[in-house]
Amino acid sequence: MEHEKLNIMNNQHETIGTAARSDIHAEGLWHETFHFWLLKKEDDTVFLYFQLRSPAKKDFPSLFDITAAGHLLADEQPPDGIREVEEELGLSI
């Protein structure tokens, strides 16, 4: 979505502006992301779930990635990132 606005952050994690996602990536600016790692423990073994990226993805196609992840929009807070879990995995948390 090209119209997505993300917060631009400084190295103290302070918001210093907003810009389109494409501009932030093109300029290499700091911005907020959401990462969700799904773990399962069975007896003494811990399983970490990864997501296999689609072969159609522009970046890193057909490689394993974070269980679910995405960008936080300029008007979102970290808990809002949980939407990525439903969007990417179909799980309601």
N, C-alpha and C positions, 0 to 999 in steps of 0.2 A: 504494500500500500504506500504509494509515493506521498500521500498527504499526511502520513504519520509524523507528528511532531514529538521530538524527544528532548529531554532536558540535557543541556551541556553542563558538565561538571568540571570543577577544578580538582587539583590533587588533594584537597582537604574535604572532598565530597560535598562541596557547596554548589548549588545551582547558580550558574552565571549567565544563563540564557537558554533559548530553545532554537531548534532548527529542524529541518526535514531530515528524516533518517538517512536518505541518500547523501545529503550534504555532510552530515556528521561522519558517515563512513568514509566519504571521499577525502575529508580533511583529517581523519584519524583523531577525532575529538573524543574525550572521555564522555561516557553516557551510561545510564543504568540498564542493567539486564536482570532477568529473573532466571534462576537455575533451580530445578526441582530434581532431587536425586531420590529414587525409590529403592528402598532396601527391604529385604525379607530375611528373617532369621529362622532357620530350622535347626533345632538342636544347637550344636556349637558352630554351625556354618552360617555365614552371612552372604547373601546373594545381592549383588548390585545390578540393577536393570539399566540397560542402555537402549537407545533408540537407533535403529538402522535408518540412515538418511536415504531418501528417495534417489534413484539414479538420475532423476530429472532436475535435482537441485543444482543451482549454479556453483555454490561453494561446497566443496568436500562431498560430492555425490557418492553414494553407496558406502559410506564410512559410518562407523558407530559414533554416537554423540551422547550428550547429556540426556537423562531420561526424558525431560521436557524442559524447554527453555524459550526465552523470547525477550523482547524489549519492553521496558516499562515506558508507557506513554507519558507525556509531559504532565498530564493531570492525574496520574496514578501514583499509588503508594505500593511498597513491596507486597503487601497481602493481595493486591489486585492482580499480581502476576500469576496467581493460582489458576486464572482463566486459561493459561497456556496448557495446563494439565488436561483440561477438558477438550481444548481445541486439538491438541496433538495426540492424546491417548484415548479420548472418549471417556475418561474417568471423572466422576463428580466427587470432589473432595469437600 
